[in-house]
Amino acid sequence: MRNFGAPIGALLKKVGIVMEKFIPYEKLSKKAKRELDQKNRGTWGNVKPVTRREESNKAYKRHPKHRGHEQDAA
């Protein structure tokens, strides 16, 4: 590996790239945690986060299968 004469940190500062110090999540302030969580939080889009299940055919159904069917017969 070639030595270019200056440490990488000094070169990055010269170019304008500043690396932030790593701080573990547990040690972040409450405000910083909130900001980080908001940034990482996404959207569900069209997905509805509700548990869906198929109805059982054996289950009792309160409502008649065909509404208005009884009225037509009378």
DAZIVEN-V140222 format. One record per backbone hydrogen bond with DSSP energy under -0.5 kcal/mol. CO is the residue of the C=O (numbers start at 1). NH is the residue of the N-H. Records with the same first field share a line. If there is no record, write none. Layout:
CO=NH + NH
//
This chain:
2=4
7=11
8=12
9=13
10=14
11=15
12=16 + 17
16=18
17=19
24=27 + 28
25=28
29=33
30=34
31=35
32=36
33=37
34=38
35=39
36=40
37=41
44=47
47=49
48=50
56=59
60=62
65=67
66=69
68=72
69=73
70=74
//
